[in-house]
C-alpha cells in the first residue's frame, strides 16, 4: 500500500524478483502474527519518521527477529546493539541497503545470538503473560502491606482487590488487549 507501490512493483518485475518478493500490503494483525509463525524472517525493518513505542517491533522481537529501525520516538527503548540496529531517521536508501547487507553478513553464531537476544529482551520487558502478572502481584503486595495506600483509596480491601483485577490490562501476542486477572 502507499504512493510508491506501483513503482516498487515495477522494480520487482524489472529485476525478476517476483519469486522472492511478495507485496502483502496491509494485513490484519492476526494475519501478520500467523505470517511470523509460518515463515522464518531474517530481519524486521521499521523505517519511520515518528513513533511512540512501536508494538510492531515488540511483536517481531517476540519471534526472535533482529530489528533495523529508525531512531525516533521510543524505538531506542526496545532496539539496542544486542537486538538490532538503530539508524538515523533521515536514512538514505544506500545506508539502509548497507545496514541490511551488514546484518545478513553476520556469522551464523552472531545471527543466532542476536535472535536470542531479541526474544529474551521481549520476554523480559514486554511479555504480557508474565510481566503484567508480576506487576499485578507487586501492586497487591504493596497494597496489602501498606495501610496508608489503602486508606488513601478509601476502599475496603475486598473492593480494592476487585478493582485492581478489573483495570489491569495487557497487550498479548498480536497486540490484543485483555484483562490479565479478575
N, C-alpha and C positions, 0 to 999 in steps of 0.2 A: 504494500500500500504506500501511497505517497506520490509526490510530484515527479520523482525521478524513476519510478517503477519501469516505465516503458524504456527509458534509456538503459537501465540496468539489464533488462531482459534482452535488449539488442546486443549488449556487450557479451552476455552469456551465450547467445546464439553465434555471434561473430567469432568467439573463441572456442566454439564447440564444447561448451561446459554443461550442456543440458543434462547429461547423465550424472554429473557431480554436484550440481547446484539446483536446489528446489526453492522457489519463491513461495513460501507458505502464506504470506500475508498475515492479516490479523486473525488470531485464533482465540477462542475462549480459553480461559486459564486452565480448565480441566484438560483440554486437548494439549496444551503446552506441557503440562506435567506428564501426560501419557507419552508424549514425544520424548521427553527426557528419560522416562523409564524404558522406552523401547530402543532408543538409539544412543550410541556412545558419542558424546560430544567432547571434542578436544579442548576447545576454548569457548568461553562465553564472552562476547564483546558487547559493551554498552557504551555507545557514543552519545553523549547528551550535553546540552549547554546548561541545563538546570535540573536539579534533583532534590528530593528530600532525602529519605533513607530508602534506597531502591530495593523494594521487595523482590524484583526480578533477579537481582544479584544474589539475594539470600536464597531464593529458590534454586538458582544454579549451583550455589555452594552446597546446598543440601544434597545434590547429586555428585558432589566432588569435582565440580568443574572449576578449573582455574579461570581467573577473570582478567580481562583487559578493559579498563573503564576510564572515562574522563574524570578528572579530579574536580568534581563540582558537588555542591551541597554536602550531604552526609556520606558520600561514597567512600571517603578516606576512613570512615569509621568501620567499614566492612571489607575493604580491599587493602592489603598491605603486601610487603615484599615476600611474605610466605604464602599468600593465597592468590597472588596475581600481580598485576602492574597497574599503576595509575599513570595516565598520560594527560597532557595539557588539554584544556577544553577547546583550544583553537588548533587542534591536531590537523596535520596535513595528511592526505591520502598516502604519501610516501612514508611518513613516520609511522602511521598505523600499519602499513604493509611490513615495515621493518620490525615492528613490535610483534606482529603475528609470526613472521619468519623466525625471529629470535626465540619465541616460545616453542614453536614447532621443532626447532633445533636443539632444545634441551635434551639431555641424555634421558633414556628411559627411567633411570633412577630419579633424576631431578623432576621429571614429569609426574612420576608416581608420588614423590614427596609433596609436590605442590597440590596434587589432587587430594591426598590425605589431609594436608593442612587446611585446604578449603572446607572439606567435610567436617573436620574436627573443630574448626573455627565456628562453623554454623551450629554444630552440635552444642558447643559450649555457650554460645552467645544468643542464638536465635531459635533453637528447637523448642517450640511452644509446649510440646508434650512433657518436657522435663522442667524447663525454666519457669513456666507460669505456675506449675505445681509447687516448685520450690519457693517462688515469690509469694504465693498464696499461704504456704506454711509459715514463711517468715513473718508475714503480716499477722497471721493468727497467733504465732508465738509472741510477737511483740505486744499485741493487744491483750492476750490473756494474762500476760505477766506485767502489764502496765496499766494500773487502775487510773492514772492520770489521763491516759489516752482514751479509755472507755468513758470516763466522766465527761471529757470534752465532747464526746459524741452524744452524750445524754441518751444512751440506749441501753436497755438491759442486755446482758451478754448473749442470750439466745437470738434476739433480734439482730444484734450486730453481726453475729456469725452468718446468719442467713443473708444479710445484705452484701457482705463481702463476697460470699459464694456466688451471688447472682450478678455482680458487676465486674468481676474479673474475667475478661475475655482474652482470647489468644488468636494469633494468626497461625493456623495449622498448615500442613502441606497444601500448596496451591493457594495460600492466602485466605482461605475461608475463615471467617470469624465465627467463633463458637464459645460457649460457656465452658470453662475448664472444670468447674466444680460447683455443686449445689449444696 
